[in-house]
Amino acid sequence: MRKNVLTLDVMLAKEIEYDIETGKYREGDRIPSERMLAEDFGVQRGTARSAIGILKDKGVIVSRERAGNFVAPRRIDFDLDAYNSRKVVIERMGISTSVRLLTFEKISVTDKMSADTGWPADTQVFRIMRLRYTAGVPMALERAHIKCELAPTLTEDDVNDKSIYASLARKFNEYVDHAESKVTAAFANGLESILLNIKESKPVMRYEGLVYDREGRLLEYFDDIILKDQIQFISYDR
């Protein structure tokens, strides 16, 4: 029987990852160049390049144009079974977060939104588009749609760098109970790539779903675009 033998690039990738796990390289540290790695480990430069590619695919390191390769920030865990404020989830991990409000407007639901939510075509919603940052770097384009009937006097100030759910609870006694959500692979379009400072058509994650209040009423439809190297979705057996 043929034994599985690790190739040189895989072994080198494991060595670099071990150095990261044991603290030799910390979050945000620059990883040695391909040339330096090749010299240090006595391998071909192509082998070092392949090892770096393996770690990029795993999300362990990230590249910055004209700067090099760096240890990736710790990924944020989003529990698919327990929907919560993104601000709360991120800050519980000790990571700073902020949002920049891009648009706040009242619209009628689109045909797609009506099909996804069951809201009639004449339903009015607040469309809120925000850019979320972690540690000062864009991580997600958030697009929330709040039913106007359940939050009739919602304002820009209620959602500008604040938890939308905290504002809904405080101002309208509206509390989130549960959500139905899904994650799919997508490619960034032109606007998304500009806002998230990534190349157009870069692979991203689309996170969309329905959020219900304690009365079982559909409160929000959300459709977010999230950088896949910044977050990971998890699900626990309950």
Backbone as CSV, one residue per row, in Angstrom:
resi,resn,N_x,N_y,N_z,CA_x,CA_y,CA_z,C_x,C_y,C_z
1,MET,0.850,-1.190,0.000,0.000,0.000,0.000,0.891,1.248,0.000
2,ARG,0.520,2.224,-0.835,1.332,3.431,-0.939,1.084,4.346,0.252
3,LYS,2.151,4.816,0.872,2.014,5.720,2.008,1.914,7.160,1.521
4,ASN,1.112,7.963,2.253,1.015,9.381,1.930,2.258,10.093,2.439
5,VAL,2.953,10.753,1.539,4.173,11.463,1.907,3.935,12.955,1.740
6,LEU,4.233,13.731,2.776,4.053,15.176,2.697,5.076,15.771,1.739
7,THR,4.624,16.632,0.875,5.535,17.311,-0.040,6.256,18.424,0.716
8,LEU,7.337,18.934,0.123,8.146,19.955,0.789,7.350,21.214,1.084
9,ASP,6.487,21.624,0.153,5.731,22.857,0.390,4.745,22.699,1.542
10,VAL,4.131,21.525,1.658,3.204,21.269,2.768,3.962,21.259,4.090
11,MET,5.122,20.621,4.106,5.925,20.585,5.340,6.379,21.988,5.742
12,LEU,6.775,22.792,4.765,7.189,24.151,5.075,6.011,24.970,5.593
13,ALA,4.851,24.790,4.994,3.658,25.489,5.466,3.357,25.117,6.913
14,LYS,3.517,23.833,7.244,3.266,23.385,8.613,4.284,24.003,9.584
15,GLU,5.523,24.147,9.152,6.548,24.756,9.993,6.213,26.222,10.281
16,ILE,5.803,26.939,9.255,5.454,28.357,9.438,4.231,28.486,10.348
17,GLU,3.255,27.613,10.132,2.052,27.653,10.956,2.388,27.332,12.416
18,TYR,3.310,26.397,12.627,3.742,26.077,13.991,4.399,27.295,14.637
19,ASP,5.219,28.016,13.866,5.865,29.223,14.399,4.828,30.275,14.795
20,ILE,3.740,30.324,14.056,2.670,31.273,14.387,1.948,30.827,15.654
21,GLU,1.625,29.558,15.730,0.889,29.023,16.887,1.694,29.140,18.178
22,THR,3.023,29.032,18.087,3.863,29.083,19.283,4.361,30.492,19.604
23,GLY,3.915,31.474,18.810,4.205,32.868,19.155,5.434,33.476,18.540
24,LYS,6.141,32.728,17.693,7.299,33.336,17.033,6.857,34.489,16.149
25,TYR,5.746,34.276,15.439,5.124,35.345,14.666,3.746,35.579,15.255
26,ARG,3.439,36.827,15.548,2.159,37.170,16.148,1.252,37.860,15.140
27,GLU,0.006,38.007,15.516,-0.963,38.658,14.640,-0.428,39.997,14.143
28,GLY,-0.422,40.165,12.821,0.049,41.406,12.219,1.524,41.422,11.885
29,ASP,2.285,40.420,12.364,3.724,40.366,12.054,3.940,40.024,10.587
30,ARG,5.019,40.558,10.035,5.386,40.256,8.661,6.124,38.924,8.613
31,ILE,5.703,38.069,7.670,6.359,36.784,7.460,7.574,37.011,6.556
32,PRO,8.689,36.309,6.790,9.848,36.465,5.903,9.483,36.267,4.431
33,SER,10.232,36.897,3.569,9.977,36.809,2.129,10.209,35.394,1.621
34,GLU,9.737,35.122,0.410,9.952,33.805,-0.200,11.444,33.493,-0.271
35,ARG,12.219,34.493,-0.647,13.669,34.279,-0.774,14.276,33.900,0.571
36,MET,13.882,34.619,1.639,14.432,34.339,2.959,13.991,32.966,3.458
37,LEU,12.726,32.613,3.224,12.236,31.298,3.647,12.995,30.190,2.915
38,ALA,13.216,30.407,1.611,13.937,29.398,0.832,15.351,29.203,1.368
39,GLU,16.009,30.297,1.706,17.370,30.206,2.233,17.388,29.562,3.618
40,ASP,16.451,29.979,4.487,16.431,29.469,5.863,16.160,27.967,5.917
41,PHE,15.291,27.476,5.016,14.887,26.066,5.071,15.575,25.216,4.009
42,GLY,16.414,25.853,3.194,17.164,25.090,2.207,16.299,24.485,1.123
43,VAL,15.285,25.244,0.659,14.398,24.746,-0.393,14.419,25.715,-1.572
44,GLN,13.812,25.306,-2.667,13.687,26.179,-3.818,12.689,27.305,-3.522
45,ARG,12.890,28.428,-4.197,11.995,29.561,-3.957,10.555,29.223,-4.358
46,GLY,10.404,28.389,-5.391,9.063,27.968,-5.791,8.357,27.188,-4.695
47,THR,9.142,26.406,-3.939,8.567,25.657,-2.814,8.071,26.611,-1.736
48,ALA,8.858,27.654,-1.458,8.460,28.651,-0.467,7.205,29.385,-0.935
49,ARG,7.137,29.698,-2.227,5.965,30.392,-2.775,4.721,29.519,-2.638
50,SER,4.865,28.230,-2.901,3.741,27.308,-2.780,3.278,27.188,-1.329
51,ALA,4.233,27.159,-0.389,3.882,27.078,1.034,3.103,28.313,1.470
52,ILE,3.549,29.470,1.006,2.829,30.705,1.320,1.414,30.640,0.751
53,GLY,1.284,30.102,-0.460,-0.042,29.971,-1.068,-0.961,29.076,-0.262
54,ILE,-0.419,28.002,0.291,-1.206,27.099,1.133,-1.745,27.841,2.354
55,LEU,-0.885,28.642,2.980,-1.299,29.366,4.184,-2.277,30.493,3.858
56,LYS,-2.159,31.082,2.685,-3.138,32.093,2.265,-4.509,31.457,2.090
57,ASP,-4.537,30.297,1.442,-5.803,29.600,1.224,-6.466,29.219,2.540
58,LYS,-5.667,28.928,3.553,-6.208,28.566,4.869,-6.607,29.786,5.680
59,GLY,-6.223,30.970,5.205,-6.531,32.180,5.947,-5.587,32.452,7.098
60,VAL,-4.451,31.744,7.128,-3.481,31.923,8.206,-2.670,33.194,7.998
61,ILE,-2.358,33.491,6.746,-1.642,34.726,6.437,-2.385,35.483,5.345
62,VAL,-2.127,36.784,5.289,-2.739,37.644,4.278,-1.642,38.451,3.590
63,SER,-1.888,38.803,2.344,-0.936,39.605,1.585,-1.389,41.051,1.536
64,ARG,-0.446,41.957,1.612,-0.714,43.381,1.432,0.132,43.862,0.266
65,GLU,-0.530,44.478,-0.673,0.137,44.885,-1.899,1.367,45.745,-1.614
66,ARG,2.486,45.362,-2.201,3.772,46.045,-2.088,4.304,46.080,-0.657
67,ALA,3.738,45.257,0.229,4.206,45.243,1.619,4.681,43.864,2.056
68,GLY,4.080,42.804,1.514,4.500,41.464,1.881,3.373,40.631,2.465
69,ASN,3.750,39.571,3.171,2.792,38.646,3.781,2.816,38.802,5.300
70,PHE,1.629,38.764,5.906,1.491,39.032,7.332,0.600,37.979,7.988
71,VAL,0.832,37.758,9.273,-0.041,36.863,10.027,-1.433,37.475,10.066
72,ALA,-2.412,36.698,9.650,-3.785,37.197,9.549,-4.366,37.476,10.937
73,PRO,-5.258,38.471,11.025,-5.956,38.704,12.293,-6.771,37.479,12.677
74,ARG,-6.977,37.318,13.956,-7.797,36.199,14.432,-9.192,36.306,13.846
75,ARG,-9.689,35.213,13.315,-11.012,35.252,12.699,-12.108,35.394,13.750
76,ILE,-13.167,36.061,13.359,-14.301,36.281,14.245,-15.277,35.125,14.082
77,ASP,-15.690,34.527,15.196,-16.620,33.400,15.168,-18.058,33.893,15.177
78,PHE,-18.812,33.537,14.136,-20.238,33.822,14.107,-20.989,32.506,14.249
79,ASP,-21.785,32.403,15.291,-22.554,31.192,15.556,-23.846,31.245,14.746
80,LEU,-23.986,30.338,13.783,-25.181,30.310,12.949,-26.440,29.962,13.738
81,ASP,-26.271,29.345,14.909,-27.427,28.915,15.697,-27.863,29.939,16.744
82,ALA,-27.096,31.016,16.882,-27.428,32.001,17.924,-27.165,33.399,17.372
83,TYR,-28.141,33.918,16.629,-27.955,35.207,15.973,-27.872,36.322,17.011
84,ASN,-26.927,37.223,16.817,-26.735,38.318,17.770,-26.172,39.526,17.038
85,SER,-26.142,40.636,17.735,-25.543,41.846,17.195,-24.103,41.586,16.802
86,ARG,-23.717,42.011,15.600,-22.336,41.825,15.174,-21.383,42.568,16.104
87,LYS,-21.801,43.740,16.527,-20.977,44.544,17.446,-20.708,43.763,18.724
88,VAL,-21.750,43.144,19.278,-21.605,42.381,20.517,-20.684,41.189,20.306
89,VAL,-20.893,40.442,19.211,-20.089,39.257,18.932,-18.611,39.603,18.825
90,ILE,-18.314,40.661,18.073,-16.917,41.035,17.828,-16.261,41.559,19.103
91,GLU,-16.952,42.418,19.842,-16.357,43.005,21.036,-16.178,41.986,22.144
92,ARG,-16.974,40.928,22.168,-16.789,39.862,23.155,-15.458,39.150,22.951
93,MET,-14.929,39.205,21.738,-13.642,38.586,21.438,-12.486,39.538,21.725
94,GLY,-12.792,40.719,22.236,-11.750,41.682,22.552,-11.216,42.416,21.344
95,ILE,-11.997,42.443,20.261,-11.595,43.116,19.027,-12.409,44.392,18.869
96,SER,-11.742,45.482,18.550,-12.463,46.741,18.372,-13.210,46.733,17.045
97,THR,-14.392,47.314,17.052,-15.203,47.375,15.834,-15.927,48.710,15.750
98,SER,-16.183,49.140,14.534,-16.941,50.365,14.302,-17.646,50.228,12.966
99,VAL,-18.637,51.075,12.736,-19.338,51.063,11.456,-19.427,52.484,10.909
100,ARG,-19.419,52.570,9.578,-19.640,53.849,8.905,-20.947,53.752,8.136
101,LEU,-21.874,54.632,8.446,-23.165,54.625,7.784,-23.009,55.156,6.359
102,LEU,-23.459,54.374,5.392,-23.362,54.767,3.989,-24.683,55.299,3.459
103,THR,-25.764,54.577,3.718,-27.092,55.035,3.288,-28.127,54.708,4.349
104,PHE,-29.119,55.578,4.449,-30.276,55.351,5.325,-31.480,55.937,4.590
105,GLU,-32.372,55.065,4.148,-33.500,55.536,3.348,-34.700,54.633,3.544
106,LYS,-35.875,55.183,3.257,-37.106,54.400,3.328,-37.491,54.011,1.897
107,ILE,-37.684,52.708,1.673,-38.016,52.220,0.338,-39.136,51.185,0.426
108,SER,-39.731,50.876,-0.723,-40.640,49.739,-0.823,-39.790,48.512,-1.128
109,VAL,-40.213,47.357,-0.650,-39.412,46.151,-0.860,-39.309,45.833,-2.350
110,THR,-38.168,45.297,-2.740,-37.961,44.880,-4.125,-38.658,43.550,-4.371
111,ASP,-38.754,43.173,-5.630,-39.382,41.887,-5.960,-38.633,40.733,-5.307
112,LYS,-37.296,40.789,-5.362,-36.495,39.723,-4.746,-36.728,39.665,-3.247
113,MET,-36.745,40.843,-2.618,-36.940,40.884,-1.170,-38.327,40.360,-0.801
114,SER,-39.311,40.704,-1.609,-40.664,40.221,-1.354,-40.719,38.703,-1.457
115,ALA,-40.027,38.157,-2.457,-39.995,36.699,-2.622,-39.263,36.024,-1.473
116,ASP,-38.191,36.660,-0.982,-37.389,36.071,0.101,-38.065,36.169,1.458
117,THR,-38.870,37.213,1.647,-39.424,37.494,2.973,-40.916,37.210,3.114
118,GLY,-41.623,37.253,2.002,-43.074,37.145,2.075,-43.743,38.479,2.352
119,TRP,-42.938,39.550,2.492,-43.525,40.882,2.652,-44.228,41.292,1.365
120,PRO,-45.437,41.862,1.442,-46.112,42.350,0.233,-45.282,43.438,-0.453
121,ALA,-45.522,43.613,-1.750,-44.717,44.530,-2.551,-44.795,45.973,-2.080
122,ASP,-45.858,46.351,-1.399,-45.995,47.745,-0.936,-45.453,47.956,0.480
123,THR,-44.808,46.954,1.073,-44.239,47.074,2.415,-43.093,48.083,2.422
124,GLN,-43.101,48.974,3.402,-42.051,49.966,3.544,-40.990,49.461,4.530
125,VAL,-39.729,49.624,4.143,-38.629,49.228,5.016,-37.580,50.328,5.045
126,PHE,-36.860,50.386,6.149,-35.668,51.235,6.215,-34.508,50.430,5.643
127,ARG,-33.894,50.952,4.605,-32.724,50.296,4.017,-31.478,50.966,4.585
128,ILE,-30.683,50.177,5.307,-29.508,50.701,6.008,-28.270,49.981,5.473
129,MET,-27.380,50.729,4.863,-26.147,50.136,4.372,-24.986,50.714,5.172
130,ARG,-24.185,49.824,5.765,-23.072,50.258,6.611,-21.823,49.456,6.269
131,LEU,-20.696,50.083,6.460,-19.411,49.425,6.279,-18.835,49.156,7.661
132,ARG,-18.596,47.886,7.957,-18.080,47.525,9.288,-16.571,47.337,9.234
133,TYR,-15.920,47.848,10.280,-14.470,47.747,10.406,-14.119,46.944,11.661
134,THR,-13.023,46.205,11.591,-12.419,45.621,12.784,-10.973,46.081,12.809
135,ALA,-10.579,46.620,13.956,-9.218,47.148,14.109,-8.874,48.114,12.982
136,GLY,-9.872,48.884,12.546,-9.651,49.912,11.542,-9.623,49.440,10.107
137,VAL,-9.875,48.134,9.868,-9.817,47.573,8.521,-11.219,47.111,8.110
138,PRO,-11.675,47.425,6.871,-13.012,46.981,6.442,-13.124,45.460,6.470
139,MET,-14.228,44.948,7.010,-14.429,43.500,7.054,-15.754,43.076,6.433
140,ALA,-16.745,43.995,6.390,-18.053,43.583,5.885,-18.849,44.784,5.394
141,LEU,-19.620,44.544,4.357,-20.621,45.494,3.897,-21.963,44.969,4.375
142,GLU,-22.586,45.679,5.306,-23.831,45.223,5.924,-25.019,45.945,5.287
143,ARG,-26.016,45.163,4.883,-27.220,45.735,4.276,-28.427,45.215,5.034
144,ALA,-28.991,46.068,5.874,-30.131,45.696,6.710,-31.395,46.354,6.178
145,HIS,-32.515,45.647,6.325,-33.813,46.169,5.913,-34.774,45.938,7.078
146,ILE,-35.139,47.012,7.750,-35.990,46.960,8.948,-37.411,47.368,8.571
147,LYS,-38.377,46.581,8.954,-39.771,46.890,8.623,-40.215,48.162,9.335
148,CYS,-40.639,49.156,8.572,-40.986,50.471,9.130,-42.124,50.374,10.143
149,GLU,-43.056,49.491,9.900,-44.206,49.358,10.784,-43.796,49.036,12.219
150,LEU,-42.680,48.320,12.381,-42.230,47.908,13.708,-41.246,48.889,14.331
151,ALA,-40.752,49.839,13.551,-39.813,50.852,14.062,-40.056,52.160,13.308
152,PRO,-41.246,52.739,13.476,-41.681,53.838,12.603,-40.829,55.095,12.654
153,THR,-40.189,55.383,13.778,-39.426,56.635,13.895,-37.918,56.379,14.011
154,LEU,-37.470,55.280,13.458,-36.031,54.995,13.427,-35.309,56.099,12.659
155,THR,-34.157,56.532,13.156,-33.415,57.617,12.521,-31.980,57.188,12.227
156,GLU,-31.296,58.015,11.454,-29.882,57.767,11.167,-29.064,57.693,12.449
157,ASP,-29.386,58.547,13.403,-28.628,58.574,14.652,-28.749,57.261,15.414
158,ASP,-29.862,56.542,15.223,-30.070,55.274,15.933,-29.170,54.161,15.408
159,VAL,-28.645,54.323,14.192,-27.893,53.230,13.573,-26.472,53.629,13.200
160,ASN,-26.105,54.878,13.456,-24.776,55.355,13.079,-23.756,54.992,14.157
161,ASP,-22.934,53.973,13.863,-21.930,53.456,14.793,-22.547,53.002,16.110
162,LYS,-23.742,52.428,16.015,-24.432,51.865,17.175,-25.003,50.515,16.786
163,SER,-25.294,49.694,17.781,-25.979,48.437,17.538,-27.426,48.730,17.143
164,ILE,-27.829,48.283,15.957,-29.206,48.487,15.521,-30.167,47.811,16.486
165,TYR,-29.817,46.605,16.942,-30.715,45.872,17.828,-30.860,46.552,19.183
166,ALA,-29.779,47.154,19.673,-29.868,47.882,20.936,-30.803,49.088,20.781
167,SER,-30.721,49.749,19.646,-31.601,50.901,19.399,-33.050,50.460,19.265
168,LEU,-33.292,49.347,18.603,-34.656,48.842,18.459,-35.251,48.462,19.815
169,ALA,-34.431,47.859,20.672,-34.906,47.477,21.998,-35.198,48.708,22.853
170,ARG,-34.275,49.652,22.829,-34.423,50.852,23.668,-35.584,51.732,23.217
171,LYS,-35.712,51.919,21.922,-36.659,52.906,21.402,-38.044,52.329,21.106
172,PHE,-38.089,51.034,20.733,-39.372,50.471,20.310,-39.757,49.204,21.067
173,ASN,-38.958,48.836,22.063,-39.212,47.612,22.817,-39.262,46.394,21.889
174,GLU,-38.426,46.434,20.845,-38.339,45.344,19.876,-37.074,44.535,20.168
175,TYR,-37.265,43.267,20.510,-36.137,42.403,20.852,-36.033,41.249,19.866
176,VAL,-34.815,40.971,19.441,-34.574,39.859,18.522,-34.756,38.540,19.259
177,ASP,-35.474,37.618,18.627,-35.687,36.305,19.232,-34.875,35.234,18.523
178,HIS,-34.956,35.170,17.203,-34.217,34.164,16.456,-34.090,34.599,15.006
179,ALA,-33.289,33.854,14.272,-33.066,34.178,12.864,-32.961,32.908,12.037
180,GLU,-33.265,33.039,10.764,-33.028,32.003,9.777,-32.006,32.570,8.806
181,SER,-30.868,31.917,8.684,-29.805,32.505,7.875,-29.100,31.449,7.043
182,LYS,-28.364,31.916,6.053,-27.565,31.017,5.225,-26.314,31.753,4.766
183,VAL,-25.287,30.962,4.460,-24.013,31.497,3.971,-23.723,30.872,2.618
184,THR,-23.400,31.699,1.640,-23.059,31.192,0.320,-21.793,31.870,-0.179
185,ALA,-21.114,31.209,-1.092,-19.935,31.798,-1.715,-20.382,32.783,-2.787
186,ALA,-19.634,33.870,-2.928,-19.972,34.886,-3.925,-18.683,35.553,-4.393
187,PHE,-18.828,36.445,-5.354,-17.699,37.221,-5.852,-18.066,38.706,-5.758
188,ALA,-17.143,39.505,-5.251,-17.404,40.919,-5.035,-17.669,41.627,-6.362
189,ASN,-18.733,42.440,-6.381,-18.988,43.256,-7.567,-18.196,44.559,-7.472
190,GLY,-18.402,45.444,-8.422,-17.606,46.666,-8.469,-17.739,47.532,-7.226
191,LEU,-18.991,47.797,-6.796,-19.209,48.637,-5.619,-18.649,47.974,-4.368
192,GLU,-18.901,46.688,-4.208,-18.417,45.977,-3.026,-16.896,45.974,-2.961
193,SER,-16.261,45.806,-4.104,-14.794,45.780,-4.117,-14.214,47.133,-3.747
194,ILE,-14.857,48.214,-4.189,-14.376,49.558,-3.853,-14.519,49.812,-2.355
195,LEU,-15.686,49.495,-1.807,-15.952,49.778,-0.400,-15.086,48.914,0.529
196,LEU,-14.858,47.668,0.135,-14.089,46.753,0.982,-12.596,46.769,0.654
197,ASN,-12.233,47.569,-0.324,-10.827,47.733,-0.710,-10.208,46.400,-1.124
198,ILE,-10.911,45.696,-2.007,-10.429,44.421,-2.524,-10.569,44.436,-4.045
199,LYS,-9.968,43.457,-4.691,-10.079,43.362,-6.136,-11.470,42.890,-6.523
200,GLU,-11.970,43.438,-7.657,-13.272,43.012,-8.135,-13.241,41.522,-8.463
201,SER,-14.330,40.853,-8.164,-14.493,39.410,-8.377,-13.715,38.564,-7.377
202,LYS,-13.161,39.185,-6.327,-12.517,38.389,-5.283,-13.576,37.552,-4.562
203,PRO,-13.273,36.298,-4.220,-14.238,35.479,-3.475,-14.558,36.086,-2.103
204,VAL,-15.843,36.148,-1.789,-16.315,36.661,-0.507,-17.428,35.732,-0.016
205,MET,-17.962,36.011,1.165,-19.091,35.254,1.680,-20.327,36.148,1.724
206,ARG,-21.431,35.628,1.229,-22.714,36.321,1.338,-23.475,35.719,2.519
207,TYR,-23.833,36.564,3.461,-24.517,36.141,4.683,-25.879,36.820,4.674
208,GLU,-26.931,36.065,4.492,-28.257,36.666,4.389,-29.260,35.874,5.226
209,GLY,-30.308,36.571,5.625,-31.294,35.876,6.435,-32.419,36.760,6.921
210,LEU,-33.267,36.149,7.727,-34.463,36.784,8.271,-34.369,36.790,9.789
211,VAL,-34.691,37.927,10.401,-34.615,38.068,11.851,-36.024,38.324,12.395
212,TYR,-36.401,37.558,13.413,-37.746,37.639,13.977,-37.702,38.192,15.401
213,ASP,-38.764,38.892,15.776,-38.843,39.417,17.144,-39.526,38.411,18.056
214,ARG,-39.721,38.787,19.317,-40.266,37.859,20.303,-41.729,37.519,20.057
215,GLU,-42.394,38.313,19.198,-43.784,38.034,18.848,-43.874,37.163,17.599
216,GLY,-42.725,36.776,17.079,-42.704,35.946,15.890,-42.878,36.725,14.597
217,ARG,-42.765,38.060,14.679,-42.920,38.900,13.500,-41.574,39.085,12.801
218,LEU,-41.598,39.117,11.483,-40.366,39.334,10.719,-39.969,40.795,10.852
219,LEU,-38.845,41.020,11.475,-38.375,42.363,11.789,-37.373,42.869,10.764
220,GLU,-36.475,41.976,10.309,-35.373,42.409,9.454,-35.036,41.365,8.400
221,TYR,-34.692,41.856,7.240,-34.047,41.040,6.207,-32.652,41.617,6.019
222,PHE,-31.620,40.774,6.129,-30.259,41.281,5.955,-29.554,40.528,4.832
223,ASP,-28.618,41.199,4.210,-27.866,40.644,3.082,-26.479,41.265,3.124
224,ASP,-25.547,40.575,3.772,-24.209,41.119,4.011,-23.173,40.466,3.092
225,ILE,-22.145,41.228,2.790,-20.981,40.703,2.091,-19.809,40.793,3.067
226,ILE,-19.169,39.648,3.341,-18.138,39.576,4.369,-16.853,39.006,3.768
227,LEU,-15.721,39.593,4.133,-14.442,39.076,3.675,-14.189,37.724,4.323
228,LYS,-13.900,36.720,3.508,-13.811,35.353,4.025,-12.590,35.118,4.902
229,ASP,-11.573,35.990,4.818,-10.396,35.796,5.661,-10.527,36.512,7.006
230,GLN,-11.703,37.138,7.259,-11.901,37.867,8.506,-12.837,37.148,9.470
231,ILE,-13.547,36.137,8.990,-14.623,35.573,9.799,-14.772,34.090,9.509
232,GLN,-15.294,33.363,10.472,-15.651,31.970,10.222,-16.989,31.687,10.892
233,PHE,-17.810,30.926,10.213,-19.119,30.585,10.737,-19.044,29.231,11.404
234,ILE,-19.662,29.130,12.574,-19.616,27.905,13.349,-21.038,27.504,13.731
235,SER,-21.220,26.246,14.082,-22.513,25.762,14.519,-22.272,24.692,15.578
236,TYR,-22.911,24.854,16.725,-22.740,23.895,17.816,-23.979,23.009,17.912
237,ASP,-23.789,21.765,18.326,-24.924,20.897,18.633,-25.553,21.391,19.927
238,ARG,-26.852,21.534,19.913,-27.534,22.075,21.099,-28.548,21.043,21.608
